[in-house]
Amino acid sequence: MRSSPAPAPGPTPQGFRYTCRGEGNRDAFLGREEITADGEVVYWLQYAGGFIG
C-alpha cells in the first residue's frame, strides 16, 4: 500500500494536516491515519483488514 496525504495534502490555513500510512496488500493490510493541529495529534485511527473470500 502507499502513504497518502489525501484528502488535504499539507497544512490547511487552520493548521490541520491529514496523513494516512498503510502497508500490506489486499490480502492483509494495516495502517494509521492521523490529523494534527500545529504539530499535535488531535485524532488518530488504526485500521486493519484483508480479503475475505
C-alpha distances in whole Angstrom, upper triangle without the diagonal:
4,7,9,13,14,16,19,18,20,23,25,29,29,27,24,20,17,14,11,8,6,5,6,6,9,11,10,8,9,9,12,13,17,20,22,25,27,25,25,23,24,22,19,17,15,13,12,12,12,14,18,20
4,6,10,11,14,16,14,17,20,22,26,26,24,21,17,15,11,9,7,6,7,9,10,12,15,14,11,11,10,12,12,15,18,20,23,25,22,23,21,23,20,18,17,15,14,14,15,15,17,21,24
4,7,9,12,13,12,13,16,19,22,23,20,18,14,11,8,6,4,6,8,11,13,15,18,16,12,12,9,10,10,12,14,16,19,21,19,20,18,19,17,15,15,14,14,15,16,17,20,23,26
4,5,8,10,8,11,14,16,20,20,18,15,12,9,6,5,7,9,11,14,15,17,20,18,15,14,11,11,9,11,13,15,18,19,18,19,17,18,16,15,15,15,15,16,17,19,21,24,27
4,6,7,5,7,10,12,16,16,15,12,8,6,5,6,9,11,15,18,19,20,23,21,18,16,13,12,10,10,10,12,15,16,15,17,15,16,15,14,15,16,16,18,20,22,24,27,30
3,5,5,9,11,12,16,16,15,12,9,7,7,8,11,13,16,19,19,20,23,22,18,17,14,13,10,11,11,14,16,18,17,18,17,17,15,15,15,16,16,19,20,21,24,26,29
4,6,10,11,11,15,15,15,12,10,7,9,10,13,15,18,21,21,21,25,23,20,19,16,15,11,12,11,14,15,18,18,19,17,17,15,15,15,17,17,20,21,23,25,27,30
4,6,8,7,11,12,11,9,7,6,9,11,14,17,20,23,24,24,28,26,23,21,18,16,12,12,10,12,13,15,15,17,16,15,15,15,17,19,19,22,24,26,28,31,33
4,7,8,12,13,12,10,7,7,8,11,13,16,19,22,23,24,28,26,23,21,18,16,13,12,11,12,14,15,15,17,16,17,16,16,18,20,20,23,25,26,29,32,34
4,7,10,11,9,8,6,7,9,12,15,18,21,24,26,27,30,28,25,23,19,17,14,13,11,11,11,12,12,15,15,16,16,17,19,21,22,25,27,29,31,34,37
4,7,8,5,5,5,8,10,14,17,20,24,27,29,30,33,31,27,24,21,18,15,13,10,9,9,9,10,12,13,14,15,16,19,21,23,26,29,31,34,36,39
4,5,5,5,7,9,12,16,19,22,26,29,30,31,34,32,29,26,23,20,17,14,11,11,9,10,12,14,15,14,16,18,20,23,24,28,30,32,35,37,40
4,5,8,10,13,16,20,23,26,30,33,34,35,38,36,32,30,26,24,20,17,14,13,11,11,14,16,17,16,18,20,23,26,28,31,33,36,38,41,44
4,6,9,12,16,19,22,26,29,33,34,35,37,35,32,29,25,22,19,16,12,11,8,9,12,13,14,13,15,18,21,24,26,30,32,35,38,40,43
4,7,10,13,17,20,23,27,30,32,33,36,33,30,27,23,20,17,14,10,8,5,5,8,10,12,12,14,16,19,22,25,28,31,34,36,39,42
4,7,10,14,17,20,24,27,29,30,32,30,26,23,20,17,13,10,7,5,4,7,8,9,10,9,11,13,16,19,21,25,27,30,33,35,38
4,7,10,13,17,20,24,25,27,29,27,23,20,17,14,11,8,5,5,7,8,8,10,9,10,11,12,14,17,19,22,25,27,30,33,36
4,7,10,14,17,20,22,23,26,23,20,17,14,11,7,6,5,7,9,12,11,12,10,10,9,10,12,14,15,19,21,23,26,29,32
4,7,10,14,17,19,20,23,20,17,14,11,8,6,5,7,9,12,14,12,13,11,12,11,10,11,12,13,16,19,21,24,27,30
4,7,10,14,15,17,19,17,13,11,7,6,4,6,9,12,15,17,15,15,13,14,12,10,9,10,10,13,15,17,20,23,26
4,7,11,13,15,17,14,11,9,5,6,6,9,12,14,18,19,17,17,15,16,14,11,11,10,10,12,14,16,19,22,25
4,7,9,11,13,11,7,6,4,6,8,12,15,17,21,23,20,20,18,19,16,13,12,9,9,9,11,12,15,19,22
4,7,10,11,9,6,6,6,10,12,15,19,21,25,26,24,24,21,23,20,17,15,12,11,10,11,11,14,18,20
4,7,8,6,4,7,9,12,15,19,22,24,28,30,27,27,24,26,23,19,17,14,12,10,10,9,11,15,17
4,5,6,5,9,11,15,17,21,24,26,30,32,30,30,27,28,25,21,19,16,13,11,9,8,9,13,15
4,6,7,10,13,16,18,22,25,28,31,34,32,31,28,29,25,22,19,17,13,11,8,5,6,10,12
4,7,11,14,17,20,23,27,30,33,36,33,33,30,30,27,23,20,17,14,11,8,4,5,8,10
4,7,11,14,17,21,24,27,31,33,30,30,26,27,24,20,17,14,11,8,6,4,7,10,12
4,7,11,13,17,20,23,27,29,27,26,23,24,21,17,14,11,8,6,5,6,9,12,15
4,7,10,14,17,20,24,26,24,23,19,20,17,14,11,7,5,4,6,9,12,15,18
4,7,10,14,16,20,22,20,19,16,17,14,11,8,6,5,6,9,12,15,18,21
4,7,10,13,17,19,17,15,12,13,11,7,6,4,6,9,12,15,19,21,24
4,7,10,14,16,14,14,10,11,8,6,5,7,8,11,14,17,20,23,26
4,6,10,13,11,10,7,8,6,4,7,9,11,15,18,21,24,26,30
4,7,10,9,8,6,6,5,6,9,12,15,18,21,24,27,29,33
4,6,6,5,4,5,7,9,12,15,18,21,24,27,30,33,36
4,5,5,7,7,9,12,16,18,21,25,28,31,34,36,40
4,6,9,10,13,15,19,21,24,28,31,34,37,39,43
4,7,9,12,13,17,19,22,25,28,31,35,37,41
4,6,9,11,15,17,20,24,27,30,34,36,40
4,6,7,11,13,17,20,24,27,30,32,36
4,7,11,14,17,21,24,27,31,32,36
4,7,11,13,17,20,24,27,29,32
4,7,10,14,17,20,24,26,29
4,6,10,13,17,20,22,25
4,7,11,14,18,19,23
4,7,11,14,16,19
4,7,11,13,16
4,7,9,13
4,6,10
4,6
4
